[in-house]
Amino acid sequence: MLEYVLITLIMLTCVAVLAVLMVAVREQGSRTVELVASDYP
């Protein structure tokens, strides 16, 4: 039973880390798009 709980916690941690990375990459992409769009005449 302990193994299942540990694997579940590890999987949830991995999903949370990937979600945080996805949000960070999306924000950086939108910043880049805004920067390029503001420089475009």
C-alpha positions as CSV (number, residue, x, y, z in Angstrom):
1,M,0.0,0.0,0.0
2,L,2.8,2.4,0.8
3,E,4.3,2.0,-2.7
4,Y,1.0,3.1,-4.3
5,V,0.8,6.2,-2.1
6,L,4.4,7.1,-2.8
7,I,4.0,6.7,-6.6
8,T,0.8,8.7,-6.5
9,L,2.5,11.5,-4.6
10,I,5.5,11.4,-7.0
11,M,3.2,11.6,-10.0
12,L,1.2,14.5,-8.6
13,T,4.4,16.3,-7.9
14,C,5.6,15.8,-11.4
15,V,2.3,17.0,-12.8
16,A,2.4,20.1,-10.6
17,V,6.0,20.9,-11.7
18,L,5.1,20.5,-15.4
19,A,2.0,22.8,-14.9
20,V,4.2,25.5,-13.3
21,L,6.7,25.2,-16.2
22,M,3.9,25.4,-18.8
23,V,2.6,28.6,-17.2
24,A,6.0,30.1,-17.1
25,V,6.8,29.2,-20.7
26,R,3.4,30.6,-21.8
27,E,4.0,33.9,-20.0
28,Q,7.5,34.2,-21.5
29,G,6.0,33.5,-24.9
30,S,3.4,36.2,-24.5
31,R,6.0,38.7,-23.3
32,T,8.1,37.9,-26.3
33,V,5.2,38.4,-28.6
34,E,4.4,41.7,-27.0
35,L,8.0,42.9,-27.3
36,V,8.1,42.0,-30.9
37,A,4.7,43.5,-31.6
38,S,5.6,46.8,-29.9
39,D,8.8,47.1,-32.0
40,Y,6.9,46.6,-35.2
41,P,5.8,49.9,-36.8
